[in-house]
Amino acid sequence: MNKNNQYKSIFLSDIHLGFNGCQNEKLEHFLKSVSCENLYLVGDIIDFWSMEDKFYWPEGHQRALSIFDEMFKNGTNIFYISGNHDDPLRDQGLKENLKLKNDDYAQIMDVLSNFNHEEKHEFVSIKHGKIIVLHGDQYDAVTSNAKWLSKFGGMLYDALIFINRPLSKYLKNLTKKIVSRASGFQDLVKKECQKGNYSGLICGHNHRPEILKFKTHFYLNTGDWVESCSAIVEENEGTIKLLKIEEDLKINTISANKNNNGIH
């Protein structure tokens, strides 16, 4: 497949490799269709939570990880910003324990060890200056303060997605909206941008791809690869856009705001 879509940077999050709801075929198609100088994996790439009770790692998930490895070996700079579902990567001791768990985990961890690991990353855009990149669970009151409740909710969502995917998406969005309002999510984003003098923030976590422009900053959410199958990209001349892989595998520009075609 020809890589006709060449970008300066690509941002992906919430892929959830290791969870059987991951749409790895769409991901594989996307990765084989694009190339970039910098790849940012913005958390929940590997779903260690889902694999705690039963290890699940089919061939398609290994292929996706192998593509990341191939991109790295071909010169792509890969930055891995950990999320809540891959939070063992935030602790060196837990990372070492995963390597020793079995050969399958060791193989996964060997690939991940090649990447640059951070909890936050300061990304410098060609056009827009400093942008903070993080997963977004830091602003989720439930994930931050009641991990057990977040895991329980995740289990219900995982089960429901196979019974009724549209309903699971609706309920997750509704829950995330309620938590976001209760947590003062956008206020926290604004404060983060003001504190670091950032022009914007890129994150994932809530599986809601969107671009929002405010007077003082902008907010970009990469979406996920369980439902929306979306990505943020920075074009070579600096425009930042939100892309979606459709059911027919076409790559289209999308936005939550009908009048918004990206950050120019």
Protein Blocks (a to p, Z undefined) as FASTA:
>chain_A
ZZfbccfbdcdehklgoiakbcfklmmmmmmmpccfbdcdeejkbcfklmmmpccddfkl
mmmmmmmmmmmmnopacdddddfklmmmmpmklmmmmmmmpmmlmmmmmmmmmpccdfbd
cdddfklopadddfklmmmmklmmmmmlmmmmmmmmmmmmmmommlmmmmmmmmmmmmmm
mnommmmmmmmmmmnopabdcdehjopacddddfkbccddebiaklnopaddddfkopac
dddddfkopacdddfblklgbjZZ
